[in-house]
């Protein structure tokens, strides 16, 4: 659990000056609002740098600059620091970082947890931070003992010197904090690692098991009240008028207030607030989204694909000429639907506005975004907003948005009390920032021997980054073209992008564009193999002579899954391959079909993600990604009628239950390559792997997700 105080020691914060970064069209002032109460309570706290806090009674606190939402950064980030700091990982305290420029994710340009970037961003940065503090502690000890620092060494939270001299980090912290931060450090050779690369049990597991871990939904403040927010059934709609007479008469109701996004009922319990909200009468201005349906969005994308400006992603060779001379040509259209994030913990945040300042506590993937957006909404300075991050009950990109954070702050200001805003499951499902639809137009050419000589892909969708961060129009959104360019050896390829706004707000969803792009590409590669009358694995392998990491994971997966060998009656295999976030992965799904419903029995996933900080976490993330992706692949899509989302809860937008989860076998390739991202690639590959197995089983090529019984029956 992380808590902070406004008093802190600033002896070595010269490099943590208040600064600003441009994010989402706002200038967000960033600062360090506090330090950790666990360490502060134990003794005077010293901060040699932003990653390490040491109290004088030897409590060492390591900072995780990324939010913990189940992906393991509460362990892997400290492992990187502890390796160079020479401390026992099991004897330290961990906390999630507050908003501050020093914690910016350099791969994303803001303090954001997402994009499978946590380890990739922290790989050197955090090790350097640990090494700097170790060197400062050694220097402090050498100064104290009046010896040459080279005669001292650090080990297990202690500095040892000549003639049996030794001192704990806590004894040296005050002096170390006054020393210059070394600019040049020598990092360990990976062969000397004692912590990094070793399978490590997660530090947050005990507290999550015993109930002491604090999630946003657990937060309590003195005098806190609860809010339930009635939002327009059409996303983006605004209040025209409302009648709260009945609601105000309900037991426990303290106030009813209007904010930008709707009407909030505030009561002395959540249930009373929700029951009173149910009797509100609200007249809405529904706005333009009321005219939107799934069919209208698809029609709009098809028109845009044919007429709108085309942005070139990649061009190799001359595809037009190659298509003209091909012995066989083929075309196809693929469609990925709207998907909700469906986090297990619905959106919530606690806010306390008083005396011109605002305290925010809750689950977020974007600390600076929450801080800056609340400051703008309340008309105060960013440095007057303190944000504390709890554990997240799932994120998947949904908690990159700050709508629910701003709502909580506005309600608190309106009622003059600390407020916990809780969304219901229905609120969450019907007011999401959905993964956008994506339309792919594919074509390919084969020569007389069945070899691929031409390949084109045109993707049409809306740009999330234009909405979220003001990306200029007609600029390629990097989060639309992930895995768009296949790495197969095809001499003539063209990949293009059309940006089209469907009118419905869209958000980043686990794996972002990897999933729809991989579905189209890997399904179409299978179509090409079928047209060439070749085995799908052999067809791919013949195009991977220049991609040894790809060829290796594919071969291992095929061997492990028994590709080409007899399966149990009624079962078939399908495979898919993708590079994403620097990770090379192959998946093979084993399925059967009963009454047009797919049963996935087994998934074999082979991953080469480069150097692994914690192999246990890598395996868990692959398993998690497969389960998350499979829920979307087999489950229903989000549908709109007159702008109204039709799904509301797990009865009509289900996630996989435990008895539906297939046997998942993960093989991790040992590698000395730079670490890749692992939180999302597995999500993207399960769709085409299952779709390809479906084709083998039925001869039906489903080019539209989800792979539901209804869609299979109508194919």
N, C-alpha and C positions, 0 to 999 in steps of 0.2 A: 504494500500500500504506500502511495506517495502522498505526503502532505508537505506544505511549505509554509515558511514564515516570512514576513516582510523584512525582518532584521537579518543581516548577514554580514560576514566579514569580507572585505573587498581588497585584501592585501595584494593579490596577484590577478587583477582583472583588467590590466591595461589594454589587453587585446580584445576585451569584451565590451567595447564602447557601444553605447546606444547607436544604432544605425537603422537603415531602412532598405527594404528591397521591394521591387515592383512585382506584385503578384495579383492576378485577377483584376487589374485595373485600379487597385488600391495601393497607396504607399503605406506599408505596414511597419510601424516602428517596432523594433524588436529589442528585448532586454531580458535580463535574468531576474525574475521576480522573487526568488527565494532560494533557500537551501533545504536540506532534508531534516525533518524534525527528529527522525530516529537518531541520526548522528549528532544533531545539535543538542538533543536532550542528554546524550551521553557525555558530552564535554565540548570544549571550544573546538570549532570546526575550521579546518584550513583547506584551502582549495588551490593546490598547485596548478591545476588547469581545469578545463570545463568537464573533463571526463572522470576525474578522481577527486573524491572528498575524503579527508582523513581527520578523524577527531583525535584529541590528545590522549584519549584512553584506548586508542588503537582500533577504533571501528573504521573500516575502509568501505566506502560506498562507491560503486561504479555506476556510471550513468549510461542507460540505454537511450540513444537518441531517436529510437524508433518506437512507435506504439506497439504494445503487445496485444495482438488480436487472435492468438492461438497459433501463430506461425513460428514461435520460438525465439524471437529476438531478445527477450528478457534473459535468455541464457547465452545465445551466440554472440551478441554484442559484448557483454562482459567477458566472455572467453577470450576475445581478441585483446582486450585491455589487460586482463589478468596474465596472459601469456608473457607479455613484456614487462609487466609490473612485478612479476614473481610473487604472486599471492595465491593462496588456496581459494579456488572458486567457491568452495562450500563454507568459507568463513567470512564472506563479504556480504554486504547489503547491496541490493540493486534498486534503482529508481528510474522512472521514465522522465526524460528531460522536459523542462518547461520551454516555452517559446524563447528562442535566442538565435541570433545570426550564426553563432558558432556551430549550431546543430543542423544547419541547412544541409539537405541532401544534395550534393553537388551534381548528381546525375539527373535530378529533377528540378533544381533551381529554387527549392523552397524546403521548409521543414515538413516533409511529407513522407509518410510510410506507404509505399505502393510500388508497383512496377517491378517487383522482384529485385529491388535495388539495395536492400538493407546491407547485406554482406558485401556486395560489390562496391558500394560506396564506402563502407567502413573497413575494408580489408587492410589498407595501409594506414588510413587516418587514425583508427583506434589503436592499432599497434604502436604507432608513433606517439600517441597520447600516453600510453602506458610506459613506453620507454623514456619519455621525457621526465615523467614523475620519478621513475626509478633512478635516473641520473641525478635529479635534484636531491633526492633523499641520500644518495651516496655522497654527493658533494657536501650536504649538511653534516653528515657523519664525519667526513674527512676534516671538515673545518673544526668540528667539535673536538676531535681527537688530535688535530694538528698533524695529520698524516697525508700522504699522497693519495688521491682518490683511486688510483690504479691498484692500491693495496687493499681496497675495500670491495666487497661484493654484496649483492642483495639476494636473498633467498627466503621464500615462505613468509613474507611480511616482516623480515628483519634485515638489517645491514650488519655485516660482520667485518671487522677490521683486524689489524695485527695484534698479537699478544692476547688473543681471546676477547678483544673488545666486541661488543654487540649492542645494538639498540633497536627497539621496535619502530615501525613506521610512525606510530603515534607520538613517540618521544621526539622524533625528528621533524614532524610535520610543520610545526611553527617556524622553525628555522628554514626548512626547505621552501616554504611558501614565499619567503622573502628573496629567494635567489632568482636570477634570470632564467627564463624558460629556454633550454637549449634548442638551437635551431637545427643542428645536425645530429642525428642519432643513427646508430647502426642497429638494424633489426635482426632478429634471429633468423638463421637459415631454417627453413621448414623441417629439415631433418632433425633439428634440435628441439622441436616443439614438444612440450609436455602436456599441454591442455588442448590447443587447437588441433583439429583433425581426429581427436579421440571421441568415441561415442560417450556422450555425457547426458545423464538424467537431467531433465529440465528443473530449473530452480523454482519455477512457479507452480509446479505440480502439487507439492504439499499444501500450500495455502489455498489452492483451488479445490483440493479434496476436503480440507477441514473447514472450509467456509470463511476463512479470514481474508481471502483475496477480495479487493474492492472493485466491483464493476460500477458503471454509471448508475445502474438501477439500485445499487446498494447505498448510495450517498445519502447522508443525513446531516443537516445543519440545525443548530438551535433555532427554534421558531419557524422552521420550514413548513411551507404549505405545498399543496399539490395542484397541478394544472392539467386539464384535458382540453385539447384544441380542436374545435370544429373547423375543418378546412373545406373548401369548395369541392364537391364531387368531381368537378372538372379541374384538372391541374392548372394552376395559374389564375383561376377565377377569383374575383374580389367580392367583398361584402357590399351589398347595396343598402340593406337595412336588417335589423334583427330585433326580436322581441324576447327578452330574458325574464319575463315576469314569472313564469312557472319555474324556471331554473333557480332563480333567487330564493324561491320559497322552499326549495328542497333542503333536507337536513344537512348541516355541515358546510353549506355554501357560504363563502366569504365574499366573493366578488365575481363579476362577469365583465370582461374587458375585451375591447376590440384591438387587434394588432394588425400588422400588414397582411398576414396570411390567413386571418380568420378571427373567430370569436373564442376566447379562452374562458372556461369556467374554473374558478379557483376555490378549493375546498380544503377541509382538514384531513382528507384522505383521498387517495386516487379514485377509489371506487365511487365515493360520493361525487367527486368532480365529474366522473364519466357518466354516472346516472343522471346527473343534472344536465349535462351536455346533451343527452339524448332527448330532452324535452325543449331544447332551444328551437325557435322558429327563425330561420335565416333566409333572406332573399339574396340571390347571388347574381352578379354580372359574370356570366360563365366565360366570356371571352372567345377567342378564335379557336381554341382547342376543342370546343363543343362540336365543331364541324368535322373532326378527325375520326377516322376509323382505320382499322388495319388495311382494308382494301384501298382506301384513299392514299394511305402512305405508300403502299406497294405500287399503285398506279403512278404516283408522283416520282418514285425512284426510277421506274421504267422510262418515263418521259425524260427525266433528267439524264439517264444513261445514254439516250439517243440524241439529245439536243444540247446538253449543258457543256460547259468548258471542261476539257479533259486535261488533267495534270499528269505528266509522265513520272512514274516511279522508277522505271528501269527499262532500258532498251538495249538488247544485245543482238547483233546480226540484223537480218532483214526478214522479219516474219511474213510480210506480205508476199514476197517473192517465194519464200519457202513453202508457204501454203499453196501457192499456185502449182508448184511442181510435186507436191506430196501425192503419194499413191492413195492415201486415205485421209480424209479430213473429218472432223467432228466438232460439234458445238454443244453447249449446255448452259443452262441458267440455274444458279443456286441461290437460295434465299435463307438467311438466318433471321429468326424472329426477335421480338422484344422479350427481354428477360428481366426479372426482378432479382434483387440481391438476396432477399429472404434471410437476413441475419437472424440468428437465434434470439439475440437480445434486440427488441425493437428500439427505435431511435428514442433517445432521452438525453436530457442534460439538466444540471442544476445551476441556477444563477442567483446571485445576491448583489443587487445594485443598491448602494447607499453612499451618501456624501460624495457623489460625483465619481465614484469608482465602482468597478464591477468584478466580482469573483465568479469564475466559471469552473465547474468541476464536471468531468464526464468523459465519455469515450469519443475520441477523435483521431483521425489519421492526418490532420492538417492543423497543427497548433497555431501557426501564424495566420492561417486563413480565418480560424475562429476568432482569434484575438482582434485582428484588423477589421473583420466584418462587424463584430459587435461594437467596436469603437465607433465605426462609421454610422451604424444604426442608432446608437444612443447619443451621438454627438459629443463623444469624449475622446481623449487622446489614447492611443494604443498602450502607452505606458501606464495608463490608469485601469487597464484590464489585465487581471491575473488569471491565467488558465492552468489548471491542473488536470493531467490526463490519468484516468483510471485504466484498468484493464478493459478491453473491448470484447463484448460477446459476439464476435464476428465483425468483419469490416467489409472485405471483398470489393472495396472502392466506394461503398455507400457512405462511409464516414469520412470521405474526402470532402463531401458536401457539408455546408455549415448552416443550412436552413433551420434545423431544429435547435442549434445553439443560439442563433439570433432570436428565435421565437422565445426561448426561455428567458433570455436577457430582457426582451421587450415586456414580457409579462411581469417579471420581477420589478422592473422600473414602474410599471403601471400600478401595481398593488403595494409597492413599498415593503416587500417582504422577500426573504429567500424562497425561491420557488423551484420545485422539481417538476419539469415537464415530462410526461410520459405519453408516448404514442401507443395505441393499441396495435395488435397485429394487422387489423384491417387498415388502420391509418398507414402503416408501414408499406403494405402491399399496394395500396391504391395511390400513394403519393411518393413513389420512388422516383429516382432518376434512372430510367431503365437503360439496359444495354440496347443501343439502337439497332433497328433493322439494317441488314446489309444485303445488297444484291450483287451477285457476281455473274458476269458474262464471260464464258470460257470458250476457247477454241484451240484446236491442236491439229498438227499434221504428222503423219507417219510415213516413212518410206516403205518400199516394197518388202523389206525384211522385218518391218514392224518397229523399227527404231524411231524414237521421237526426234523430229527435226524442227518443229515449230510449236510454240506455246504462247498463248495470250490470255491475259486475265484483266478484266476491267471491274473494279470494285466501286460501288455507289452506296454512299451512306452519309450521315451527318457528322460534322466535326464536333466532338465533345470539347475539345480544347478551344475552339472558337467561342463556345458559350462560357466555359469556365475561366479561361485565362486571356480572352481577347486576341486569339491568334488571328492575324490579318487574313482577309478574304483572299481566295485563290492561292493560299499557301498550303503546302502539303502538311497535314497533321501527322506527326510521326506515330501517333497512337491509332491511326487508321490503316497503316501500311505494314504493321508487324506481321512477319511471316508471309508477306504478300509475294516476295520474290523467292521462288523455289531454288534450292541449291543443287538440283540435278543438272547433269551435263547435257543440256539441250542447246544446240548452237544458236538458235534464233528464238528470242523471247522478248515479249513486250508486256509490261505490267503498268496499268494506268489507274487513275483515281478520278472519280467525280464526286464532288462535295455537294450534297443536297440536304437542305433543312426540311425535315418532314413536318415541323411545327410542334412536335412533342419534345419536351426537354429530355435529354439523354445524359447518361453518366458513365463513368469508368466502372467496368464490371470485371471481375477476376479474369485475367489474361487479355482483357480489352479486345483488340482486333485480332489477336492470335487465333482465337477460337473460330470466328466466322471465316477468316482467311484460310486457316488450316482445313476446315471442313470442305471448302470449295476446292482447294488445291489437291488435297490428298484423296478426296473422292474422285476427282477428275483424273488424277493419275491412275487410279484403279480402272476407270472407264477406258483409258488409253491402253492399259495392259490387256483388258478384255478384248478391245478392238484389234490388238496385235496378236491375240490368242496366246498370250504368255502368262505365266504365273506372276501374280502381283509382286511377290518378294523378289523374284529373279529379274523382273522388269526394272524394278528400282535399283537393285544391286548393279545392274549393267550401266547405270548412269551415275555411279558414285565412286568411280576410280580416282577422282580428284578430291574426294571428301572422306578421308580415312576415319574420322570420328563418327560420321554418319554410318559408314559401312560397318564399323565395329559394333555399334549399338544394335543395328538391324540384324546382324548375324547372331549376336548373343540372344536377342529376343526370339528369333526364329528357332534357334536350338533349344532354348528353355521352354518355349511354348509347344514344341513338337510340330512346327509348321510343315505341312505336307504329309504328316503321318495320320493314320486313321484316328478319328475322334469318336466319342460316344454317339450313339444313334441320334440323329436330329440336330447335332451340333456342328457349327461352322466357325471358321476363323476369319478375322479381318485385321488388317494392320494399318498403321499410320506412322508417319515420321515427320519430325519438325525440329528446327533450331529456333529457340526462343530465349531471349535474355542471356545469350551466351551458353545455354545448355542444349546439348544434343540428346534427343530422346526418341525412342521407338516404343510403340505400344501395340500389343496384339490382344484383341478381345475374342473370347470364346462365348458364343451365344446359342440359344435355341429360340424357336418361335412356336407359340401356342395361341390359337385364336387371334392371330395378328398382333399379339403382344410379345415384346422382346424380353427374354430373360438372359441377363448377362451372368454367366457362371464363373468366369475367370478372366483376369486381366494380368498380363505380363508387361511390366514397364522396365525398360533399361535406360538408365540415365548416365550421361557423361556431363557432369556439371562443373568440371574442373576441380580445384582443390576444395575440399569440404571442411567447414569449420566444425560442424557437429553432424556426423553421419546419421545419428538417430533422428535429428530434426529433418534432414533431407528425406529420409524414408517416410516420415510422418507427413511431410508436405506433399509428397507424390501421392500417397494414399488419399489424403484430404482433397487434393486437386481432382483426382479421378472421381471421387464420390460427389464433389460439388458439380463437376462437369456432367456427370451421368444423370444427376437430378434434372438438369436443364435439357439434356438430350432426350430423355424418356418422358419427362413430365410435360404439362401443358405450357403453352406460351401465354404471355400477357396479351389480352385482347381488349379493344376499346369499342364501345357503341356510343355514338353521340358524344365522344370525348370522355366517356366514363369507363374507367378500368373495371372489368367484370369480375376479376378474381379478388379475393379478400383474405383468405386464411389458408391453412395447410390442407383443408378439405378440398379446395379447388385450385390451389397452387402448391402441391405437395413437394417435399424433399424426400430423398430416399430414407426409408426406415432401415433399422439394423438388419432385419431379416431379408432385405432386398439387396444388400451390399454384396458384390461378388467377392470371390477369393482374389486378393490382390498380391501379386508377387513382384517385389521390387529388387532389381539388381543394380548396384551402384558401381560404376566403373572408376577405379582408382586413377587419378590424374594429377599431374603437376601443372596443368594449365591454370590461368587465372580463374578465380571463382565465378561461376555463372549464377543467375537467379534461379530459384527453385520453387517459389511459392505459387507459380501460375502455369508453367508449361504443361503439366499433366492435365489440367482442366481443358486445354485446347485440343488435345489429341484424342480423347476418348470418343468424341463425336464421330469423326471420320472412321476410326477403327471399328466402331459398332455398325455404322452405315455400310461399310465395306463387307462386314460379316453378314449383314442383312441381305445384301445383293447375292452373295454366294449361296445363302440359304433359300432365297425365294426368286431370284432373278429380277427383283424389283429394285430399281435405282431411285431411292428417295433423295431428291435434290433440295428438299425443304425440311428444315427442323421445326418442331421436334419429331423424333421417330416414334410417334404415338401410334396406338392401335388404329385410331381413326384415320391417320394419314397413310398408314400401311394398307388399310382396307380400301382406301380410295385411289391408291397408286395404280 
